[in-house]
Amino acid sequence: MDPSLQPNASSQPSVAIIGAGIVGASIAYQLAKRGATVTLIERDQPGQACSFGNSGAISEGSVAPLAMPGVLASLPGMLLDQNSPLYLPLSYLPRALPWLTRFVLSATPQRVERSARQLHALHAHAIERHAELTREIGVPELLLRRGHLHLYPDAQALQKDAAGWRMRKEYGFAFDTLDRDGIVALEPNVNERYRVGVYLRDHATIVSPLRYVQAIVRAFQARGGVLRQADVAGLERVNTNGGQGWRLRETGGAVSEPFDHVVVAAGAWSRKLLSPLGIDIALESQRGYHVQFRDAAAVVSRTVVLADRKVFVTPMEEGLRVGGTVEIAGLARAPDMRRAAMLERIARETFAGLPDAAPSRWMGHRPCMPDSVPMVGPAAGHPALWLAVGHGHLGLTDSVNTAHHIADGIVAAKAA
């Protein structure tokens, strides 16, 4: 038997992680800390996809899935309205229909409660674990602990989200309801449109998600981890007398050395890797946009959520980031920067102090499951293959806990 086909026979497992966003980077670092031989594989530079442009929120209280009973009534009108927070180009509807069907089926009270329990478990202690990680890798200044302020035009608008706030309360998350004076006391640059606020004072924000990922990857490499730039096109099982493992087939035909374990954390592109193995995951890209106003971070002092418009406003190191909207249009379609222009218009209508200069614009792919619950753990029927897929809008929140869960499983599998 060719020794090159044998998985690692040392006392520590060899692990390949596909995807160096916030989730994959966190898994790589946690496994390297535990002594595994880890290769982190990314086709671009670490953190350059969805992790680059997200809004930085660490939201332990986000236990309500996106598919809530109240959402369904407004769904048809929203999907076809180009100016709504949720938009689906009509030409993409046939491809999106299977996912949308599962999304609708996920909105029953029983399934919503099950999703909430699973999300709450995955979010547990996320803020403290991020605080620990930022200190450990030398970037504690990236964690902003000033809470999240959700804004509504009036009490009637707040009532539309009552189920979500009730669910947060049931899971132990405290919040304060503010009047207009209370809003202005926290964020004086918010205009008169917003009269009611809900303040989650214990939530947090990462003020540069890209720099965070880069710092995690540097710390991973400092522990002996290997970062490899490659485009993984497929996975191949290696069966030998010495055990079982996986090899990675790259675009262009090159085949990697065998690994004891492989973790798929490739975000919205994970489905393309898993489908040939018979692993059919209901994963869809919810394309999100942002605009960023340079040198304007001081316009707000914490994460501010314009709840009626599903827009997050964040004081980033690089400027004021205004992100949000959901566009269901797949991976191949070019960005529709009218969505970003809409965010710029909302920002200028809402906040005083924004510069006249045009902001930069960005679009990225959030990997979303119909029930909002990611797949974290071993792939059923595929030994030594692990999934960290489908974190949707909460990849940053859940990255560290996902890393601990996957690392626990791989270490336990090696011990067995």
Secondary structure, 3 states (H helix, E strand, C coil): CCHHHCCCCCCCCEEEEECCCHHHHHHHHHHHHCCCEEEEEECCCCCCCHHHHCCCEECCCCCCCCCCHHHHHHHHHHHCCCCCCEECCHHHHHHHHHHHHHHHHCCCHHHHHHHHHHHHHHHCCHHHHHHHHHHHCCCHHHEECCCEEEEECCHHHHHHCHHHHHHHHHCCCCCEEECHHHHHHHCCCECCCCCEEEEECCCEEECCHHHHHHHHHHHHHHCCCEEEECCEEEEEEEEECCEEEEEEEECCCCECCCECEEEECCHHHHHHHHHHHCCCCCCEEEEEEEEEEECCHHHCCCEEEECCCCEEEEEECCEEEEEEEEECCCCCCCCCCHHHHHHHHHHHHHECCCCCCCCEEEEEEEEECCCCCCEEEECCCCCCEEEEECEHHHHHHHHHHHHHHHHHHHHHHHHC
